[in-house]
């Protein structure tokens, strides 16, 4: 029995890794192209800068990974990030202490996600349309607070923005450390907890998961809560990076986050993918920007065309992998 | 009376009328329409004129949603078509140049629509993903065409498309009306509309009963591309410039909203063109109302969010069962 099953299982295990391996190969090729063509590209600091400039996107994309793994989607993340920066800036200007303001926005983000999750689960409305409403709602609330940018002068924000942590001869920011922590926690939760396994089960087949007695509702609401919380954390990191709250922050970030998750090899139909893949996806997006900056004569809009092209290739790759599995 | 109340266009129409009446409080002359130099002027006419691009995009979206799909790329297609048209018109501001620009832009939009249709119907991608690709790449493409600049054109014939008047009516409204009438005839006076609904209701059963689902879906996305292309012409002509970033920004969401308000189910399987037109007018009226009352214009998004949630809850069988305790019809 086992001798019959073993080879098939092994084949599936390998196939499972095809998308993420594809991302890895792409990453290596892109990095190689960068090193060969551009002077100074091999500097490790260049690689670290990608994470410094995209730490907030990485956190948001980790939350998105949870949602997409269950087969859902969260379009509200960009707006929640912007709302977080606005609320944070307003609270700090009203004289709130930094820790209280941070806790307040984290609770707010999680609560928004929780509410969306509840509507999706209890009223059986498509995630797409619920989070679309959430996107409008959060963006609209930003404009209710203020239609213009609010600068953040709190000393804690100033020091965090300027703080550099040495890694050997290179430096990273505290934001990168926070993003790294979020990634590690997310990976552990997905791989080794009951909640994580239920997330994969729902993405594989929600009905089967329910019939198996798994807490489908709990978990589904949970992933949107996590996505909201991650968006709030991402918003905090963005407010460190920008030192301001602005209703125009993070417009279109949901697309970048979805792109990173897909390029990172997570199946959009749910059930298969890894947080590590999302990290690779963010690195690919960052490398595209870096290469375009190094190239000099390519304009910034090529970034979007490249990302679109990559999305296409990876979605086709996923399609091929899924079709071949029995 | 209950018959009127139960008609699926009752609530959107009522909302539109209430909203328009509400405007009387802020603008006493809201309903006055006058003819100056043989052209109609008035707030109502403005709402009609400004909603023309949204009506076109929402029209395409209605058919796509009726097949159970969705098209996120309409805003990008608008930007690409508008950018190409303006690029051509800049060098040939005459009538022939404008005609050439329109043909080229609409053809390009058709190609983009065919691309979406190909990904959905032949490759078999989920519609939301297939059109996401073009949504992301299209913005870049539009900026590539304009080279990151805002192309400003100085061409009266081109401006006519968005801001001109023909027989006292705004030209944009006439275009939208013609396209809507054409689509309504094509879908409701032939079997086409029913076939579209059948594909949305159950693609497999439709195919087994001999409907070319694949061809039909492909055609619907192509149509949406063309509609978005014409909308892109209008939007750029109205302001005589093409901005790759701003043209058609967020219109996909407004279009989906208009479709949902109009009573078309997001699950596919049935659609209402009249409902979509009312939905689009409602959204534009909301924008205009917010603008005239002096509330920051961007807060309309808040109202839209509330509208989306309320409408979706009412449409949701689970909500009706659990909260309203009524059996869905």
Interface residues (C-beta under 8 A of the other chain):
Chain A: X73 X119 X122 X123 X124 X125 X126 X128 X129 X130 X132 X133 X134 X135 X136 X137 X139 X140 X141 X143 X144 X147 X247 X255 X258 X259 X262 X268 X269 X299 X300 X301 X302 X303 X304 X305 X306 X307 X308 X309 X311 X312 X315 X316 X319
Chain B: X70 X123 X124 X125 X126 X128 X129 X130 X132 X133 X134 X135 X136 X137 X138 X139 X140 X141 X143 X144 X147 X148 X244 X253 X256 X260 X266 X296 X298 X299 X300 X301 X302 X303 X304 X305 X306 X308 X309 X312 X313 X315 X316 X317 X318 X319 X322
